[in-house]
Amino acid sequence: MGAPCAPSPATPAWQGTIAASGFVSVSVVDRSMLHVLERMLVFPAPRLDCADWNPDDLPHEDVEFRAEDGTQLHGWFVPHESPRAAVLYSHGNGEHVARLAPRLKELHEATDVAVFAWDYRGYGKSQGKSTSELALTDAREAQLWLADRMEIPPKDVVLLGRSLGGGVSAGLASRHAVRGLVLERTFSRLKDAAAYHFPWLPVRWLMRNEFPSIDWIRDYHGPLFQSHGTEDEVVPYAMGQALFDACPSEAKRFYTVEGGNHNGPQPVEYYEQLGEWMDELSHREHSDAS
């Protein structure tokens, strides 16, 4: 078992950096300080020991794969005997795969999918330091690994992204063909979310990790399933709606979690609707083939 820890929020850096922002707001804010804060905000990798890396209730394969530049990356693959879909899971910025175990188990059992959850550079057992661009190119390698493991074309992988992982997934879907895109609690642009929390800082001009999800999704025309909570305190509901509205897909569905916040569990109805959407993917593919 891992060391006892506080519950894992999807984005602890919002709260942690906000706690320190009193100093920033009354100090001389220079570019170097903001870049340090940006790394804390965007990629605040949680402690490695702060989780159970051998959960008894989640049978999985421990996976090591290589980034395009040779950096060693790590993830967990949760197989399924007869999966509805092969899902690539990109997590929030305050998580690593070991802290995802309850979510992966729930997703796997509720929707009958095979899931590959992977860690960004510097997270969990993945090496290196991540950036927005590296996260996208690494996600592509994760997609290729999953396709090879499932013996399917890469375009048949479904992407699921939560919070920051939604930005990663939207970016990947804008560059490479995928079977479908699932976004949970995702921002329109990372700069928009940062400016919402730090209106007194010039984050729109100085942030280097942009994650412009709303721009990327305008280039995505495939099936989309998106969800967002009306009481999301990290990424406002309106940002999720704007992101959904920008997608030109004719096969998109938005599920509103009434009263839902950023880190709470998804309701049973969410998984029911997600399962229906996945069934629609199969029906659409059969119709296109006939």
Order of alpha helices (4+ residues) and beta strands (2+ residues): alpha-alpha-beta-beta-beta-alpha-beta-alpha-beta-alpha-beta-alpha-alpha-alpha-beta-alpha-beta-alpha
